[in-house]
Amino acid sequence: MRAKTQARLVVYGLLLALAFWSIAIEPGWVQQRDLTLAADMPERALTIAVASDLHVGAPHVGREALRRLVDRVNAAQPDLILLPGDFIIRGVIGGETVLPEAIAADLATLRAPLGVYATLGNHDWGFDGPRVRSALESAGIRVLENEAVALSGTALWLVGIGDDMTDHAQVQTAFAGVPAGTKTIAMLHDPANAPELPPSALVAFAGHTHGGQVRLPFIGALIVPGRAPRAHAYGWIPDVPVPTWVSSGIGTSILPIRSNCPPEFVVLRLGGKEIS
């Protein structure tokens, strides 16, 4: 009987430790995810930094944390910075709304020779999409909603695709203005649109899923919002025409919990020798 009691205490202790880690530690433990992707580049290799799903105002993602993130992204010295949506947080336990103008003011110090670009996410549209866009663009961040732009000084174009969950995604429209035969980089909020990307794109980046926030052994993401399958919740995803990295993002939504799925920003070297 005593052995059973001790075993229960050990189990309860482990559960309490896991809960503490998942609520108090891991959601604020932002990782720099360094990746390399081989690509037939028209010129030199590029370094691309990606920070998705900031959800500023969520627990662990106050404005001071955002400024630290900006400093870390700048320290990576990327050629290009991509922000694939969900700057705003709505409905997370323990969080508070931070207005888009304040978020944009902190993001305004991001620096990259080829520019800083964003798309909008479902939380941004749920708050006020045009206001979020205006705030970002006033801070020098170009928002691409089903649009494409030539990256100055390169032979590449960048394509931004709108949010799928709020019916703003128009993949064909986004690529319509790209000259034939041109190589592109794609940024989309939701990986649900990854199967629609044309194979001419070199790489794509998405967020939205937060990696599931909780990832279970042998199962993966506990919850995947939207239309994307569980296998597309995090990392290099299978069965799509373009190498697509789905990031776990920075913030949290609904529950401020992460387990086996720490927040991250990505630094990818495009044009390296292998995928990693």
Short mmCIF file of the C-alpha atoms (twelve columns), coordinates in Angstrom:
data_MODEL
# 
_entry.id   MODEL 
# 
loop_
_atom_site.group_PDB 
_atom_site.id 
_atom_site.type_symbol 
_atom_site.label_atom_id 
_atom_site.label_alt_id 
_atom_site.label_comp_id 
_atom_site.label_asym_id 
_atom_site.label_seq_id 
_atom_site.Cartn_x 
_atom_site.Cartn_y 
_atom_site.Cartn_z 
_atom_site.pdbx_PDB_model_num 
ATOM 1   C CA . MET A 1   0.000   0.000  0.000   1 
ATOM 2   C CA . ARG A 2   2.829   2.337  0.887   1 
ATOM 3   C CA . ALA A 3   4.490   1.638  -2.476  1 
ATOM 4   C CA . LYS A 4   1.271   2.521  -4.300  1 
ATOM 5   C CA . THR A 5   1.004   5.793  -2.392  1 
ATOM 6   C CA . GLN A 6   4.574   6.684  -3.243  1 
ATOM 7   C CA . ALA A 7   3.967   5.861  -6.900  1 
ATOM 8   C CA . ARG A 8   0.918   8.124  -6.944  1 
ATOM 9   C CA . LEU A 9   2.909   10.947 -5.378  1 
ATOM 10  C CA . VAL A 10  5.600   10.566 -8.016  1 
ATOM 11  C CA . VAL A 11  3.003   10.657 -10.795 1 
ATOM 12  C CA . TYR A 12  1.278   13.717 -9.291  1 
ATOM 13  C CA . GLY A 13  4.638   15.410 -8.902  1 
ATOM 14  C CA . LEU A 14  5.536   14.753 -12.522 1 
ATOM 15  C CA . LEU A 15  2.163   16.058 -13.686 1 
ATOM 16  C CA . LEU A 16  2.575   19.223 -11.623 1 
ATOM 17  C CA . ALA A 17  6.080   19.729 -12.996 1 
ATOM 18  C CA . LEU A 18  4.825   19.252 -16.551 1 
ATOM 19  C CA . ALA A 19  1.986   21.712 -15.970 1 
ATOM 20  C CA . PHE A 20  4.383   24.285 -14.522 1 
ATOM 21  C CA . TRP A 21  6.761   23.866 -17.471 1 
ATOM 22  C CA . SER A 22  3.932   24.082 -20.029 1 
ATOM 23  C CA . ILE A 23  2.400   27.215 -18.529 1 
ATOM 24  C CA . ALA A 24  5.280   29.117 -16.942 1 
ATOM 25  C CA . ILE A 25  8.419   28.172 -18.896 1 
ATOM 26  C CA . GLU A 26  8.025   26.781 -22.397 1 
ATOM 27  C CA . PRO A 27  5.655   29.474 -23.782 1 
ATOM 28  C CA . GLY A 28  8.343   32.087 -23.124 1 
ATOM 29  C CA . TRP A 29  11.323  29.976 -24.244 1 
ATOM 30  C CA . VAL A 30  11.741  31.401 -27.760 1 
ATOM 31  C CA . GLN A 31  14.102  29.381 -29.956 1 
ATOM 32  C CA . GLN A 32  16.058  30.486 -33.008 1 
ATOM 33  C CA . ARG A 33  15.438  27.734 -35.573 1 
ATOM 34  C CA . ASP A 34  18.352  27.671 -38.047 1 
ATOM 35  C CA . LEU A 35  17.562  25.985 -41.370 1 
ATOM 36  C CA . THR A 36  19.241  25.434 -44.720 1 
ATOM 37  C CA . LEU A 37  17.501  24.747 -48.012 1 
ATOM 38  C CA . ALA A 38  19.266  23.847 -51.248 1 
ATOM 39  C CA . ALA A 39  17.893  25.880 -54.138 1 
ATOM 40  C CA . ASP A 40  18.819  26.791 -57.687 1 
ATOM 41  C CA . MET A 41  19.282  30.460 -56.902 1 
ATOM 42  C CA . PRO A 42  19.590  33.066 -59.652 1 
ATOM 43  C CA . GLU A 43  22.356  34.725 -57.638 1 
ATOM 44  C CA . ARG A 44  23.911  34.486 -54.167 1 
ATOM 45  C CA . ALA A 45  22.339  32.642 -51.254 1 
ATOM 46  C CA . LEU A 46  19.933  34.593 -49.077 1 
ATOM 47  C CA . THR A 47  19.274  34.586 -45.350 1 
ATOM 48  C CA . ILE A 48  15.569  34.889 -44.535 1 
ATOM 49  C CA . ALA A 49  14.199  35.489 -41.038 1 
ATOM 50  C CA . VAL A 50  10.582  34.542 -40.296 1 
ATOM 51  C CA . ALA A 51  8.581   35.406 -37.172 1 
ATOM 52  C CA . SER A 52  4.934   34.349 -37.283 1 
ATOM 53  C CA . ASP A 53  1.972   34.565 -34.917 1 
ATOM 54  C CA . LEU A 54  3.407   37.192 -32.585 1 
ATOM 55  C CA . HIS A 55  0.060   37.530 -30.749 1 
ATOM 56  C CA . VAL A 56  1.399   40.469 -28.784 1 
ATOM 57  C CA . GLY A 57  -0.422  40.720 -25.460 1 
ATOM 58  C CA . ALA A 58  -0.545  36.969 -24.909 1 
ATOM 59  C CA . PRO A 59  1.135   35.783 -21.703 1 
ATOM 60  C CA . HIS A 60  4.929   35.798 -22.221 1 
ATOM 61  C CA . VAL A 61  4.615   38.127 -25.238 1 
ATOM 62  C CA . GLY A 62  4.403   41.635 -23.845 1 
ATOM 63  C CA . ARG A 63  5.963   44.601 -25.592 1 
ATOM 64  C CA . GLU A 64  9.290   44.135 -23.818 1 
ATOM 65  C CA . ALA A 65  9.432   40.539 -25.046 1 
ATOM 66  C CA . LEU A 66  8.606   41.794 -28.545 1 
ATOM 67  C CA . ARG A 67  11.515  44.248 -28.425 1 
ATOM 68  C CA . ARG A 68  13.867  41.452 -27.363 1 
ATOM 69  C CA . LEU A 69  12.643  39.368 -30.278 1 
ATOM 70  C CA . VAL A 70  13.268  42.254 -32.678 1 
ATOM 71  C CA . ASP A 71  16.824  42.546 -31.360 1 
ATOM 72  C CA . ARG A 72  17.435  38.814 -31.855 1 
ATOM 73  C CA . VAL A 73  16.061  38.851 -35.393 1 
ATOM 74  C CA . ASN A 74  18.223  41.847 -36.286 1 
ATOM 75  C CA . ALA A 75  21.264  40.134 -34.749 1 
ATOM 76  C CA . ALA A 76  20.850  37.296 -37.279 1 
ATOM 77  C CA . GLN A 77  21.537  39.880 -40.014 1 
ATOM 78  C CA . PRO A 78  18.937  38.551 -42.455 1 
ATOM 79  C CA . ASP A 79  18.654  39.765 -46.038 1 
ATOM 80  C CA . LEU A 80  14.860  39.546 -45.820 1 
ATOM 81  C CA . ILE A 81  12.359  39.488 -42.929 1 
ATOM 82  C CA . LEU A 82  8.908   37.912 -43.211 1 
ATOM 83  C CA . LEU A 83  6.050   38.259 -40.706 1 
ATOM 84  C CA . PRO A 84  3.241   35.855 -41.737 1 
ATOM 85  C CA . GLY A 85  0.367   37.304 -39.747 1 
ATOM 86  C CA . ASP A 86  -1.503  37.271 -36.432 1 
ATOM 87  C CA . PHE A 87  0.049   40.280 -34.756 1 
ATOM 88  C CA . ILE A 88  -3.028  40.779 -32.563 1 
ATOM 89  C CA . ILE A 89  -4.300  38.468 -29.841 1 
ATOM 90  C CA . ARG A 90  -7.999  37.936 -29.168 1 
ATOM 91  C CA . GLY A 91  -9.341  35.600 -26.513 1 
ATOM 92  C CA . VAL A 92  -6.328  34.090 -24.756 1 
ATOM 93  C CA . ILE A 93  -6.611  33.415 -21.029 1 
ATOM 94  C CA . GLY A 94  -4.454  35.838 -19.071 1 
ATOM 95  C CA . GLY A 95  -3.762  38.036 -22.093 1 
ATOM 96  C CA . GLU A 96  -4.520  41.638 -22.907 1 
ATOM 97  C CA . THR A 97  -5.140  43.503 -26.141 1 
ATOM 98  C CA . VAL A 98  -2.187  45.492 -27.449 1 
ATOM 99  C CA . LEU A 99  -3.195  47.907 -30.195 1 
ATOM 100 C CA . PRO A 100 -1.653  47.480 -33.655 1 
ATOM 101 C CA . GLU A 101 -0.056  50.921 -33.582 1 
ATOM 102 C CA . ALA A 102 1.975   49.973 -30.498 1 
ATOM 103 C CA . ILE A 103 2.987   46.629 -32.034 1 
ATOM 104 C CA . ALA A 104 4.027   48.318 -35.268 1 
ATOM 105 C CA . ALA A 105 6.099   50.878 -33.367 1 
ATOM 106 C CA . ASP A 106 8.182   48.066 -31.837 1 
ATOM 107 C CA . LEU A 107 8.490   46.224 -35.159 1 
ATOM 108 C CA . ALA A 108 9.616   49.398 -36.927 1 
ATOM 109 C CA . THR A 109 13.210  48.784 -35.828 1 
ATOM 110 C CA . LEU A 110 13.471  45.512 -37.791 1 
ATOM 111 C CA . ARG A 111 16.156  45.872 -40.438 1 
ATOM 112 C CA . ALA A 112 16.902  43.874 -43.603 1 
ATOM 113 C CA . PRO A 113 18.442  45.038 -46.909 1 
ATOM 114 C CA . LEU A 114 15.655  43.475 -48.998 1 
ATOM 115 C CA . GLY A 115 12.916  44.729 -46.688 1 
ATOM 116 C CA . VAL A 116 10.408  43.640 -44.060 1 
ATOM 117 C CA . TYR A 117 7.119   42.168 -45.313 1 
ATOM 118 C CA . ALA A 118 3.944   40.852 -43.694 1 
ATOM 119 C CA . THR A 119 0.628   39.190 -44.346 1 
ATOM 120 C CA . LEU A 120 -2.441  39.401 -42.116 1 
ATOM 121 C CA . GLY A 121 -3.831  36.513 -40.059 1 
ATOM 122 C CA . ASN A 122 -7.289  35.576 -38.844 1 
ATOM 123 C CA . HIS A 123 -6.811  37.368 -35.513 1 
ATOM 124 C CA . ASP A 124 -5.792  40.539 -37.354 1 
ATOM 125 C CA . TRP A 125 -8.934  40.392 -39.469 1 
ATOM 126 C CA . GLY A 126 -11.046 39.584 -36.405 1 
ATOM 127 C CA . PHE A 127 -9.759  42.760 -34.773 1 
ATOM 128 C CA . ASP A 128 -9.611  45.180 -37.739 1 
ATOM 129 C CA . GLY A 129 -7.644  44.078 -40.779 1 
ATOM 130 C CA . PRO A 130 -7.357  47.482 -42.487 1 
ATOM 131 C CA . ARG A 131 -6.222  49.100 -39.227 1 
ATOM 132 C CA . VAL A 132 -3.538  46.457 -38.666 1 
ATOM 133 C CA . ARG A 133 -2.336  46.874 -42.248 1 
ATOM 134 C CA . SER A 134 -2.238  50.663 -41.937 1 
ATOM 135 C CA . ALA A 135 -0.256  50.476 -38.684 1 
ATOM 136 C CA . LEU A 136 2.315   48.099 -40.166 1 
ATOM 137 C CA . GLU A 137 2.757   50.069 -43.364 1 
ATOM 138 C CA . SER A 138 3.113   53.307 -41.407 1 
ATOM 139 C CA . ALA A 139 6.061   51.600 -39.664 1 
ATOM 140 C CA . GLY A 140 7.700   50.728 -42.985 1 
ATOM 141 C CA . ILE A 141 6.493   47.109 -43.159 1 
ATOM 142 C CA . ARG A 142 4.998   46.231 -46.551 1 
ATOM 143 C CA . VAL A 143 1.846   44.126 -46.271 1 
ATOM 144 C CA . LEU A 144 1.228   41.708 -49.138 1 
ATOM 145 C CA . GLU A 145 -2.336  40.427 -49.336 1 
ATOM 146 C CA . ASN A 146 -2.583  38.279 -52.472 1 
ATOM 147 C CA . GLU A 147 0.119   40.434 -54.019 1 
ATOM 148 C CA . ALA A 148 3.633   39.986 -55.362 1 
ATOM 149 C CA . VAL A 149 6.600   42.324 -55.387 1 
ATOM 150 C CA . ALA A 150 10.047  42.187 -56.968 1 
ATOM 151 C CA . LEU A 151 12.834  42.049 -54.417 1 
ATOM 152 C CA . SER A 152 15.036  44.982 -55.309 1 
ATOM 153 C CA . GLY A 153 18.509  44.079 -56.500 1 
ATOM 154 C CA . THR A 154 17.654  40.401 -57.070 1 
ATOM 155 C CA . ALA A 155 15.938  38.313 -59.748 1 
ATOM 156 C CA . LEU A 156 13.456  37.012 -57.140 1 
ATOM 157 C CA . TRP A 157 9.882   38.002 -56.376 1 
ATOM 158 C CA . LEU A 158 8.096   37.712 -53.032 1 
ATOM 159 C CA . VAL A 159 4.467   36.580 -52.993 1 
ATOM 160 C CA . GLY A 160 2.131   37.159 -50.039 1 
ATOM 161 C CA . ILE A 161 -1.110  35.175 -49.699 1 
ATOM 162 C CA . GLY A 162 -4.090  36.207 -47.578 1 
ATOM 163 C CA . ASP A 163 -5.582  34.259 -44.688 1 
ATOM 164 C CA . ASP A 164 -7.493  31.082 -45.506 1 
ATOM 165 C CA . MET A 165 -9.676  30.894 -42.388 1 
ATOM 166 C CA . THR A 166 -11.254 34.302 -43.070 1 
ATOM 167 C CA . ASP A 167 -11.618 33.647 -46.825 1 
ATOM 168 C CA . HIS A 168 -8.943  36.145 -47.838 1 
ATOM 169 C CA . ALA A 169 -6.648  33.627 -49.567 1 
ATOM 170 C CA . GLN A 170 -6.400  33.987 -53.351 1 
ATOM 171 C CA . VAL A 171 -3.345  32.031 -54.464 1 
ATOM 172 C CA . GLN A 172 -3.818  32.472 -58.214 1 
ATOM 173 C CA . THR A 173 -4.360  36.213 -57.798 1 
ATOM 174 C CA . ALA A 174 -1.232  36.467 -55.665 1 
ATOM 175 C CA . PHE A 175 0.944   34.886 -58.378 1 
ATOM 176 C CA . ALA A 176 -0.811  36.508 -61.334 1 
ATOM 177 C CA . GLY A 177 1.561   39.472 -61.539 1 
ATOM 178 C CA . VAL A 178 4.772   37.447 -61.383 1 
ATOM 179 C CA . PRO A 179 6.590   37.380 -64.742 1 
ATOM 180 C CA . ALA A 180 6.726   33.950 -66.379 1 
ATOM 181 C CA . GLY A 181 9.817   31.943 -65.463 1 
ATOM 182 C CA . THR A 182 10.562  34.070 -62.398 1 
ATOM 183 C CA . LYS A 183 11.569  32.355 -59.184 1 
ATOM 184 C CA . THR A 184 9.636   33.314 -56.073 1 
ATOM 185 C CA . ILE A 185 9.494   33.084 -52.292 1 
ATOM 186 C CA . ALA A 186 6.004   32.647 -50.842 1 
ATOM 187 C CA . MET A 187 4.606   33.796 -47.506 1 
ATOM 188 C CA . LEU A 188 1.199   32.622 -46.323 1 
ATOM 189 C CA . HIS A 189 -0.496  32.767 -42.956 1 
ATOM 190 C CA . ASP A 190 -2.197  29.374 -43.134 1 
ATOM 191 C CA . PRO A 191 -0.579  26.169 -44.473 1 
ATOM 192 C CA . ALA A 192 -4.012  25.117 -45.757 1 
ATOM 193 C CA . ASN A 193 -3.051  26.914 -48.977 1 
ATOM 194 C CA . ALA A 194 0.333   25.199 -49.387 1 
ATOM 195 C CA . PRO A 195 -1.017  22.485 -51.762 1 
ATOM 196 C CA . GLU A 196 -2.106  25.263 -54.167 1 
ATOM 197 C CA . LEU A 197 1.356   26.824 -54.556 1 
ATOM 198 C CA . PRO A 198 2.955   26.601 -58.004 1 
ATOM 199 C CA . PRO A 199 6.109   24.463 -58.133 1 
ATOM 200 C CA . SER A 200 8.055   27.445 -59.526 1 
ATOM 201 C CA . ALA A 201 8.375   28.815 -55.969 1 
ATOM 202 C CA . LEU A 202 11.681  28.086 -54.259 1 
ATOM 203 C CA . VAL A 203 10.352  28.021 -50.695 1 
ATOM 204 C CA . ALA A 204 7.259   28.982 -48.706 1 
ATOM 205 C CA . PHE A 205 6.677   29.955 -45.076 1 
ATOM 206 C CA . ALA A 206 3.467   29.674 -43.050 1 
ATOM 207 C CA . GLY A 207 2.309   29.957 -39.454 1 
ATOM 208 C CA . HIS A 208 -1.208  29.947 -37.963 1 
ATOM 209 C CA . THR A 209 -1.085  26.486 -36.367 1 
ATOM 210 C CA . HIS A 210 1.392   27.327 -33.558 1 
ATOM 211 C CA . GLY A 211 2.622   23.790 -34.183 1 
ATOM 212 C CA . GLY A 212 -0.451  22.709 -32.229 1 
ATOM 213 C CA . GLN A 213 0.973   24.326 -29.029 1 
ATOM 214 C CA . VAL A 214 0.863   20.840 -27.512 1 
ATOM 215 C CA . ARG A 215 2.605   18.043 -29.437 1 
ATOM 216 C CA . LEU A 216 2.233   14.432 -28.332 1 
ATOM 217 C CA . PRO A 217 4.712   11.632 -29.068 1 
ATOM 218 C CA . PHE A 218 3.727   9.567  -32.149 1 
ATOM 219 C CA . ILE A 219 0.698   11.825 -32.702 1 
ATOM 220 C CA . GLY A 220 2.009   15.330 -33.239 1 
ATOM 221 C CA . ALA A 221 -0.175  18.394 -32.853 1 
ATOM 222 C CA . LEU A 222 -3.020  17.936 -30.396 1 
ATOM 223 C CA . ILE A 223 -5.141  20.567 -32.177 1 
ATOM 224 C CA . VAL A 224 -4.740  21.979 -35.693 1 
ATOM 225 C CA . PRO A 225 -6.919  25.029 -36.429 1 
ATOM 226 C CA . GLY A 226 -8.328  25.423 -39.923 1 
ATOM 227 C CA . ARG A 227 -8.249  23.061 -42.920 1 
ATOM 228 C CA . ALA A 228 -4.613  21.947 -42.780 1 
ATOM 229 C CA . PRO A 229 -4.084  18.264 -41.875 1 
ATOM 230 C CA . ARG A 230 -2.232  17.258 -38.717 1 
ATOM 231 C CA . ALA A 231 0.889   16.412 -40.760 1 
ATOM 232 C CA . HIS A 232 1.043   20.055 -41.864 1 
ATOM 233 C CA . ALA A 233 1.028   21.551 -38.368 1 
ATOM 234 C CA . TYR A 234 4.768   22.048 -38.004 1 
ATOM 235 C CA . GLY A 235 8.116   21.918 -39.764 1 
ATOM 236 C CA . TRP A 236 8.833   20.896 -43.362 1 
ATOM 237 C CA . ILE A 237 5.481   19.564 -44.443 1 
ATOM 238 C CA . PRO A 238 4.932   16.600 -46.791 1 
ATOM 239 C CA . ASP A 239 3.023   16.233 -50.049 1 
ATOM 240 C CA . VAL A 240 3.082   19.849 -51.221 1 
ATOM 241 C CA . PRO A 241 4.616   21.189 -54.467 1 
ATOM 242 C CA . VAL A 242 6.967   23.658 -52.737 1 
ATOM 243 C CA . PRO A 243 9.268   23.128 -49.720 1 
ATOM 244 C CA . THR A 244 7.137   24.760 -47.019 1 
ATOM 245 C CA . TRP A 245 8.153   25.428 -43.428 1 
ATOM 246 C CA . VAL A 246 5.273   25.841 -40.968 1 
ATOM 247 C CA . SER A 247 6.499   27.664 -37.880 1 
ATOM 248 C CA . SER A 248 5.306   27.164 -34.323 1 
ATOM 249 C CA . GLY A 249 5.261   30.951 -34.051 1 
ATOM 250 C CA . ILE A 250 5.850   33.150 -31.034 1 
ATOM 251 C CA . GLY A 251 2.618   33.612 -29.087 1 
ATOM 252 C CA . THR A 252 -0.291  31.454 -27.989 1 
ATOM 253 C CA . SER A 253 -4.057  31.620 -28.447 1 
ATOM 254 C CA . ILE A 254 -7.016  30.396 -26.373 1 
ATOM 255 C CA . LEU A 255 -4.835  28.665 -23.743 1 
ATOM 256 C CA . PRO A 256 -1.392  30.095 -22.853 1 
ATOM 257 C CA . ILE A 257 0.167   26.622 -22.934 1 
ATOM 258 C CA . ARG A 258 2.965   24.983 -24.904 1 
ATOM 259 C CA . SER A 259 4.282   21.464 -24.441 1 
ATOM 260 C CA . ASN A 260 6.930   19.855 -26.653 1 
ATOM 261 C CA . CYS A 261 6.381   22.804 -29.010 1 
ATOM 262 C CA . PRO A 262 8.436   25.849 -27.973 1 
ATOM 263 C CA . PRO A 263 7.950   29.200 -29.695 1 
ATOM 264 C CA . GLU A 264 10.415  30.006 -32.446 1 
ATOM 265 C CA . PHE A 265 11.607  32.393 -35.074 1 
ATOM 266 C CA . VAL A 266 13.251  30.944 -38.149 1 
ATOM 267 C CA . VAL A 267 16.507  31.886 -39.849 1 
ATOM 268 C CA . LEU A 268 16.777  30.058 -43.162 1 
ATOM 269 C CA . ARG A 269 19.735  30.126 -45.537 1 
ATOM 270 C CA . LEU A 270 18.266  29.693 -49.009 1 
ATOM 271 C CA . GLY A 271 20.766  28.330 -51.499 1 
ATOM 272 C CA . GLY A 272 22.721  26.049 -49.206 1 
ATOM 273 C CA . LYS A 273 23.769  22.506 -50.000 1 
ATOM 274 C CA . GLU A 274 20.975  20.525 -48.337 1 
ATOM 275 C CA . ILE A 275 17.653  20.732 -46.556 1 
ATOM 276 C CA . SER A 276 17.754  20.785 -42.765 1 
# 
